[in-house]
Amino acid sequence: MDAVVKLFKAQAENEERERKLKAAAKAASKVVARPDGAPPVPKVHPPLPDGTPRPSRQEAEAAVRTLLAYIGEDPAREGLLDTPKRVVKSYDELFSGYGEDSEELLERTFGEIGTFDDFVLVRDIPFHSHCEHHMVPFVGKAHIAYFPVERVVGLSKIARVVDIFARRLQTQEHLTSQITTTLDEGLRPRGVAVMIEAEHMCMSMRGITKQGVSTLTTQFTGVFRDDPAEQVRFITLVRSKS
């Protein structure tokens, strides 16, 4: 029982940290024009969840040079001179999800759906993320369905939700939960179904080194959780290749 309580407490603390980080990123993204007509104040990186400033780009590049030296390389040799800049630039892209707001993404919906009253399924959404334990990639596909209530969201927005959370350090279980919760709270549908299947490089490239192993996680809310027949229909359509 104590282990269960600790698990829920840790999850709540993680979600609170994410909420603070999201609020800080949203505030930092607002650029206000100066009254004297001068260029607007440039964006600054939001602070870390504990309030401390984020390291500068120069500090991040220095950290990459340290890692290069740690593995036995010469950071000063020709082929590695620009590697720290390239790594930091790639991190800006690979982990861009920390600066995006999934709630704003789902604000616009459409009501012209006629008499449609079934679920919407978007399957085979490719994604890449990074394991928070070893910071190596895991790659896979997400399959997502939801039962709309009078209004639907643009299909690309569902894929964007996957990307926002995938472009952060993750566990597959938490990624599944974040996508499900965001769609459930943002769209208020009758139910959400999420299935993620991925291969983790931390398992295939290191440690036990088992290539080709697939990890599958699911989460259901609303009618998908309460009606096993809807779960079966969702899984059947995901697995159907017709």
N, C-alpha and C positions, 0 to 999 in steps of 0.2 A: 504493500500500500504506500509506504514511504517513497518507493521508487517512482510510482505513478504520480504522486504529488510533486516530486522533484521535476519530473518530465514536463508536467503541465506548467509548473512555475517557470522553467527554463524557456519553454515556448512562448509564454506570455512576456517574459523579459526580452526575448528576441523581437517579438512583434512591436513592443514599445520602442525599442531602439530603432527599428525600421520606420516607425511612425515619426519619430523625432528627426531622423535623417531625411525623410521625405519632406517634412515641413521646412527644414533648413534649406534643402535644395530648391524648393519652390520659391522661397523668399529670395534666395541668391540669384535666381534666374530672371528676376524682374529688373530690367535696366531702365532707370529713370533719366529722361533728358534734362540737361542742365538749363536753367532759365536764361543764361547768357548766350545761348546758342552754341556753346562749345560741344564737342563730341560727348556722348553719354558716358557715364562711368562704366568701365568694363566690368563684365561679370567676374565674380570671385568664387572660388570653390567654397562650398558650405563647410562648416566645421565637422569634425568627427562626432559620432553620437554622444561622446562624453564631454563635448564642448571644446576640446582642444583643436587648434588649427591643423589643417591638413598639411602634410609635407609639401614643399615646393617641387616643381619639376626638376630643378637642379639636384635637390636632395634625393629624389626618386632615381635619377640617372646615376648618382653616386652609389646608391644601393645596388643597382644592377652591376656596376663595376666591381663592387665588393663580392657579389655572387660569382662573377666570372673568375675572380682571383681565387675564391674558395674552391671551385671545382678544378683548379690547377691550370687555368688559362692565363694568358698575358693580355690584360685589358688594353695595353698600349700597342699591340700588333695591328697591322694595317686592316686586316679583315674585321677587327672588333672595335675600331675607333668610333664608329657611328652606331654600334649595337645598342648602347644604353638609350640613345634617343629613339631608335626604332622600337625598342621594347616598351618604353613609356608611351609612345604614340599608339602602339598596338593595344596597350592596356586601356587607353582612353576609349577605344572602340569596343574591345572585348567586355569591358565592365561598365559600359555606358548606361546600363539599367539603373544604376544608383542615382542618376540625375533625371530620371523620367517618372512621371506621375500616372499610374494606371487608373486612378479614379477619374481624372480629367479626360482620359482617353475614351471612357464609356459614357460620357455625359450626353452625347448626341445620339438619338435613336430615331427610328422611322415607324410611323403608324400605318402606312398603307400596305397592309398584309391581307386584306380581304377576309376570307373565312378560315385562314390557315390556323390550325390548332394542334399541330404536331411539333415534335422537337426539331431543332436545327442541328445538324452534325457537320463539323469541319474536321476532317481526318487527315492524317499524314502531314502534320505541320512540322517541318524539320527545325531542329534547334541545336545549338551547341552551348554548353555551360562549362563551369569549372568546379570541381570538387573542393569544398572548403577545407578538407582535411589535408590534401596534398597539392592543391592548386594545379592539378592536371585536368585535361578536358574530359567531359563525358558528352556523348553525342547520341541523338535519337530523334524520335517523333512523338508528337502529342496529338491525341484525338479528343475532341471536345464537343459536347452537345449541351443544349439548354432548351427548356420549354418556355418560350416567350409568353408574356402576358400583354396582349394588345400591341406591343411595340417590339421591334427587332433592332439589333445593332449591326453596323457594317461588318461584313465577314472579315475584312482585313484587320479590324480592331481586335478580333479574337486572336489572330496570329501575333499582333503587336503585344498583347498582354503576355503571351508566352515569351516573347523576346525580352520584354522589360525585366521579367524575373529570372530568365535564363542567363542574362548578361550580368549576373552577380555571382559571388561565391555561394555555392548551394550544396544541399543534399537533394537527392531526387524526391525524397519524401516531402521535404519542405517546399520544393518547387511545385509539387502536385497540390499541396495544401494552399499555397499562395494563389495559384491560378484559380482554384475552385472558390476560395473565399472572395476574391476580387470580383469574379463574375456573379457570384450569388448576391453579394452586397451591392454591386454596381447596377445590375440589371433587375434585381428582384424578380427572377423568373419562378416558375413552378418547380424547377429543379435543374441541377447542373450535374453533368457526368464528365469526369476527366480520367483519361488513361494515358500514361506516359511509359514508353519503353525506350531504353537507352543502353549503350555499352559504355562502361566506365574504364578510362585509360589507367586509372590507379589500380585496377584489377588486372588489366591485360598487359600493361607495359612494365609493371613493377610488382613487388610482393609475390603473390601466387602465380602471376603471369599466365592467366587463362584467357586466351583470345576468343572472341566470338560469343562470350557469355552476355545474355540480355537480361536486364532487370526491368520488371514491370510493376508499376504502382497505379492504383485507382483510388478515386474518391467520389462519393455521390451525395447529393443533397436533394431534399424535396421528394418528388414522385420517384426519382431514380433510386433514392435510398429506401423508400417505403414500399415500392412495388418491384419485386424481383423480376417480373415479366418485362418491365421497362429496361432493367439492367441487361437482361438477356438480349433484348432487341438492339440495344446500343452496341453490345459486344459483337453481336452477329453482323451488324452493318459495318462496324470497324473492320472485322475480319473478311468481309465480303470483298472480292476483287472484281466483281462484275461492273 
